[in-house]
């Protein structure tokens, strides 16, 4: 039995346009973030998302970022990612989606 209780991620809203994520972005955590992040983007509270607090990630984390971009574009809102961990940048490059992501 795997203990995944230590794997968590938190989306925090800081001001009118800034949010941040802290923790692990993986298959076990992105499902919880998808809805709250999408709501924040649609409400205009997450034009900038700081990823500097992300401690680990996998392809699910990259998929989450791409989905949020899709949500933002559909709503005609801007979205930039800041302090993107090297692991996420490398996943984006390997997946050939780096040009879709806007790093700030």
C-alpha positions as CSV (number, residue, x, y, z in Angstrom):
1,X,0.0,0.0,0.0
2,X,1.4,3.4,-1.0
3,X,1.1,6.3,1.3
4,X,0.5,9.4,-0.8
5,X,-0.7,11.6,2.0
6,X,2.6,13.6,1.8
7,X,1.8,14.5,-1.8
8,X,-0.3,17.6,-1.8
9,X,-0.6,20.8,-3.7
10,X,-2.2,24.1,-2.7
11,X,-3.4,26.9,-4.9
12,X,-3.3,30.2,-3.1
13,X,-4.8,33.5,-4.3
14,X,-2.7,36.5,-3.4
15,X,-4.3,39.6,-5.0
16,X,-6.5,40.6,-7.8
17,X,-4.4,38.8,-10.4
18,X,-1.8,36.6,-8.7
19,X,-1.9,33.1,-7.5
20,X,0.7,30.5,-6.5
21,X,1.0,26.8,-6.2
22,X,3.0,25.0,-3.5
23,X,3.6,21.3,-3.3
24,X,3.6,18.3,-5.6
25,X,1.9,18.5,-9.0
26,X,1.3,14.9,-10.0
27,X,-1.5,12.5,-10.9
28,X,-2.6,12.4,-7.3
29,X,-3.0,16.2,-6.8
30,X,-3.9,17.9,-10.1
31,X,-7.5,16.7,-10.0
32,X,-8.2,18.8,-6.9
33,X,-6.4,21.8,-8.4
34,X,-8.2,21.7,-11.8
35,X,-11.5,23.1,-10.7
36,X,-10.2,25.7,-8.2
37,X,-7.6,27.0,-10.7
38,X,-10.1,27.2,-13.5
39,X,-12.5,29.1,-11.3
40,X,-9.8,31.6,-10.3
41,X,-8.8,32.1,-14.0
42,X,-12.4,32.6,-15.1
43,X,-12.9,35.1,-12.3
44,X,-9.8,37.0,-13.3
45,X,-7.9,36.1,-10.1
46,X,-5.1,34.1,-11.7
47,X,-3.5,36.0,-14.6
48,X,-0.2,35.2,-13.1
49,X,0.5,31.8,-11.4
50,X,3.8,31.4,-9.5
51,X,5.1,27.9,-9.7
52,X,8.1,28.5,-7.5
53,X,6.7,26.5,-4.7
54,X,6.2,23.3,-6.8
55,X,8.5,20.7,-5.3
56,X,8.0,17.9,-7.8
57,X,5.9,17.2,-10.9
58,X,5.1,14.7,-13.6
59,X,3.3,14.9,-16.9
60,X,0.0,15.4,-15.1
61,X,1.4,18.7,-13.8
62,X,2.2,19.7,-17.4
63,X,-1.3,18.7,-18.5
64,X,-2.8,20.8,-15.8
65,X,-0.9,23.9,-17.0
66,X,-2.0,23.3,-20.5
67,X,-5.6,22.8,-19.5
68,X,-5.6,26.1,-17.5
69,X,-4.2,27.8,-20.6
70,X,-7.1,26.4,-22.6
71,X,-9.6,27.7,-20.0
72,X,-8.0,31.1,-20.1
73,X,-8.0,31.3,-23.9
74,X,-11.6,30.2,-24.1
75,X,-12.5,33.0,-21.6
76,X,-10.3,35.5,-23.5
77,X,-8.2,36.0,-20.4
78,X,-4.4,36.2,-20.2
79,X,-2.4,33.7,-18.2
80,X,1.4,33.6,-17.5
81,X,3.3,31.1,-15.4
82,X,6.2,32.4,-13.3
83,X,9.1,30.7,-11.6
84,X,8.5,27.5,-13.6
85,X,10.6,24.7,-12.2
86,X,13.2,23.2,-14.5
87,X,11.5,19.8,-14.3
88,X,8.3,21.3,-15.8
89,X,10.3,23.2,-18.5
90,X,12.1,20.0,-19.5
91,X,8.8,18.1,-19.6
92,X,7.3,20.8,-21.9
93,X,10.3,20.7,-24.1
94,X,10.3,16.9,-24.4
95,X,6.6,16.9,-25.1
96,X,7.1,19.6,-27.7
97,X,4.5,22.0,-26.1
98,X,7.0,24.5,-24.7
99,X,5.9,27.1,-27.3
100,X,2.3,26.9,-25.9
101,X,3.3,27.9,-22.4
102,X,4.0,31.5,-21.5
103,X,6.8,31.6,-19.0
104,X,7.0,34.9,-17.1
